Each structure stands twice: as C-alpha cells, then as structure tokens.
Amino acid sequence: MFARFRDENALMDPGSGMPGTVHVRAGSAEPDSGKPDQDVFHTLMLESGRRLAWAEFGHRHGYPILYMHRQGGSRLEALFLHDAAEAAGFRLISVDRPGLGGSDFFAFDDPAALAEDYIQLMDQLNLPQVAVLSWGGGSRFALALASQFPSRVSFLNLLSPLERGCALAKNRVFGFVFRSAVRMMLTLRSVRVAKDESRYLRRWREQVCYADRKLMDDPKVSSLLARIARESISQGAAGLAQDIWIGLAASGVDLSVLPMPVHVWNGSADTISRPKAVGADEESLNCAGTTSGIVRHWVHRQGHLFFSHAAGDIFSVARRIVGISLGGVYPLHR
C-alpha cells in the first residue's frame, strides 16, 4: 500500500483552522533562535470533556510521528529529538498524558484507556496514519495504541522500553497504596524542585550510568530535564504518581502479532530500563518466539539517554522504513 502524505496545516495556529483546539502561549522563544517555542502547546477538547495537550517539534511538513514520553515525563522530552527530526523530515507530535503538563487528570489503570484519545487527536489533525515513538514507560501506551488500532500505526520505535514490568502493578489494592505513597513523596519532591531543582537532578544522576552522568553534565541537557520535571508536576502529584505506576506495569501486548515493524532501541549500559544482554532474544518484550518484524538496536557504551547521541541514526532508520524521498513525496510501505 502506498500513500502520499503532505499536511499543509502542520504547526498552524489551531484556533484559525482546527475547530475544537486551543493555541496556548505561555512565553516565547528567543528571536531567530531556530528552536521551537517551548512554552507553546495546543489543547483539544476530547469527547469525554477532558483537555488533551500536545506540542509539535521537528519538520512542520514532515511525516507524522506521535511521541509518547517516559513515565512521569512530559511533552517537552521531544525537544531532545527536535533537530534530528527536522533534518530527517519528521513531524513530532508530543502528547501530555492525563494530569501531566497541560492534559486534564483522570483516573485510569490501563494504558489502553488512552488509545481513543490519541485517535481523536489524529482525526483532529487529519492524520490517517502515524508512526509512534516512545521513551521508557511510554512504550506501554505505544503498544496499547498499536494493538487496538493497528491500521492507524505504520511502525513503532521503542526507546529504552521498561521491558521487565512490575508483577504487582495490576493489583488494584497494592496499586492504590503505592500511588498514595508515591503521591506524598512526589508532593514533597515538587516543593524541593521548586526550591532547588539541582537537588532533584543530583538524585536522578545517582541512578544512571557513567555515560548518562556525562550527558547530564551538559547544561543544556540538565536544564531541559529540570524543565520536564517542573512541567510534569505542574498540576500536582496525582497524575505523576499514576503515570509512574502504570508505566511500570507489564504491557501485556504480544509483539509477535503486531502487523507493523517494531524497532527497539537500547543503550547497552542502561541502568534504568535494564535491557537484556546484547544478543538476547525478544522474549522480555512479550514476544512469543522470534519475529522478523522486530528489530533490536544496541547503542554501545550509552545509557538511558542514548538518543541524545543516536537521534540521527534513529530517524535514518525511520526514513528507510517509511520510504521518504528527497523530493518531498512520502510513500508509506505496508
């Protein structure tokens, strides 16, 4: 199947041509900085009455990729990938999950509960099909969308997925107790971040490998990580605690039955997602046996933040999958 894609409305003011959306501007980027405005995001009023917030990065007319942030993250994570996506011709649509950033909170315990939200957003943006890119616990939501609506997802790129889910994460009683405890802890953390965000970064730095610590020593990386932390706690701790807990759960999706290509990316030194050793099979990703549609990529001597170095390679592979030509025609191979 081949389809020609060209979205001339990408990154336009939603209020001018997309009924039902709101264009929010809390600040502005530096003039002629060449960077997207980090304070601009859009909101869509869903059929449920909730607001869904998203921001766009990369190439304004590029092939669309829906970005799903890590557990407890926010839409701003896609800024790590902006330059490489823009150069490769991809449009990143980065969505806040409930209670994080600009998206309204609601209680849920299954990633599949958000699949319809993403479909409503795609319909609003006139996108019949997208690729999906996730980081960390965002893989749970990427797999849920691909499983429920396989015809709307062209391929999956899972970055540092949390492959070993917590067995107790589906226990409602334990989950309630855990979320309550985490909510109290995160409320305290939000106060500390507001007073001294460097303290939060130091605690996170203690959990990562040497390669990640070197990256966090870069002021641009540490500044963005701190901004993501502030954004994720902006509505309080309820959404953050819920997102972290659900992100830890096993996905329950068998990758071997998904019809689209699935690419899994890991840093070989990652101490957070703890991938299997280089050369291991895909069983830790709920893959029953060997599947030709699943490709694992190892970035040697890099950790959880490996994509800061490998973003160009990630989008280079994505270009081959989607078949983007230099002439601006976007044939989609299925």
Rosetta blueprint (number, residue, H / E / L):
1 M L
2 F L
3 A L
4 R L
5 F L
6 R L
7 D L
8 E L
9 N L
10 A L
11 L L
12 M L
13 D L
14 P H
15 G H
16 S H
17 G H
18 M L
19 P L
20 G L
21 T E
22 V E
23 H E
24 V E
25 R E
26 A L
27 G L
28 S L
29 A L
30 E L
31 P L
32 D L
33 S L
34 G L
35 K L
36 P L
37 D L
38 Q L
39 D L
40 V E
41 F E
42 H E
43 T E
44 L E
45 M E
46 L L
47 E L
48 S L
49 G L
50 R L
51 R E
52 L E
53 A E
54 W E
55 A E
56 E E
57 F E
58 G E
59 H L
60 R L
61 H L
62 G L
63 Y E
64 P E
65 I E
66 L E
67 Y E
68 M E
69 H L
70 R L
71 Q L
72 G L
73 G L
74 S L
75 R H
76 L H
77 E H
78 A H
79 L H
80 F H
81 L H
82 H H
83 D H
84 A H
85 A H
86 E H
87 A H
88 A H
89 G L
90 F E
91 R E
92 L E
93 I E
94 S E
95 V E
96 D L
97 R L
98 P L
99 G L
100 L L
101 G L
102 G L
103 S L
104 D L
105 F L
106 F L
107 A L
108 F L
109 D L
110 D L
111 P H
112 A H
113 A H
114 L H
115 A H
116 E H
117 D H
118 Y H
119 I H
120 Q H
121 L H
122 M H
123 D H
124 Q H
125 L L
126 N L
127 L L
128 P L
129 Q L
130 V E
131 A E
132 V E
133 L E
134 S E
135 W E
136 G H
137 G H
138 G H
139 S H
140 R H
141 F H
142 A H
143 L H
144 A H
145 L H
146 A H
147 S H
148 Q H
149 F L
150 P H
151 S H
152 R H
153 V E
154 S E
155 F E
156 L E
157 N E
158 L E
159 L E
160 S L
161 P L
162 L L
163 E L
164 R L
165 G L
166 C E
167 A H
168 L H
169 A H
170 K H
171 N L
172 R H
173 V H
174 F H
175 G H
176 F H
177 V H
178 F H
179 R H
180 S H
181 A H
182 V H
183 R H
184 M H
185 M H
186 L H
187 T H
188 L H
189 R H
190 S H
191 V H
192 R H
193 V H
194 A H
195 K H
196 D L
197 E H
198 S H
199 R H
200 Y H
201 L H
202 R H
203 R H
204 W H
205 R H
206 E L
207 Q L
208 V L
209 C L
210 Y H
211 A H
212 D H
213 R H
214 K H
215 L H
216 M H
217 D L
218 D L
219 P H
220 K H
221 V H
222 S H
223 S H
224 L H
225 L H
226 A H
227 R H
228 I H
229 A H
230 R H
231 E H
232 S H
233 I L
234 S L
235 Q L
236 G L
237 A H
238 A H
239 G H
240 L H
241 A H
242 Q H
243 D H
244 I H
245 W H
246 I H
247 G H
248 L H
249 A E
250 A L
251 S L
252 G L
253 V L
254 D L
255 L H
256 S H
257 V H
258 L L
259 P L
260 M L
261 P L
262 V E
263 H E
264 V E
265 W E
266 N E
267 G E
268 S L
269 A L
270 D L
271 T L
272 I L
273 S L
274 R L
275 P L
276 K L
277 A L
278 V L
279 G L
280 A L
281 D L
282 E L
283 E H
284 S H
285 L H
286 N L
287 C L
288 A L
289 G L
290 T L
291 T L
292 S L
293 G L
294 I E
295 V E
296 R E
297 H E
298 W E
299 V E
300 H L
301 R L
302 Q L
303 G L
304 H L
305 L L
306 F L
307 F H
308 S H
309 H H
310 A H
311 A H
312 G H
313 D H
314 I H
315 F H
316 S H
317 V H
318 A H
319 R H
320 R H
321 I H
322 V H
323 G L
324 I L
325 S L
326 L L
327 G L
328 G L
329 V L
330 Y L
331 P L
332 L L
333 H L
334 R L
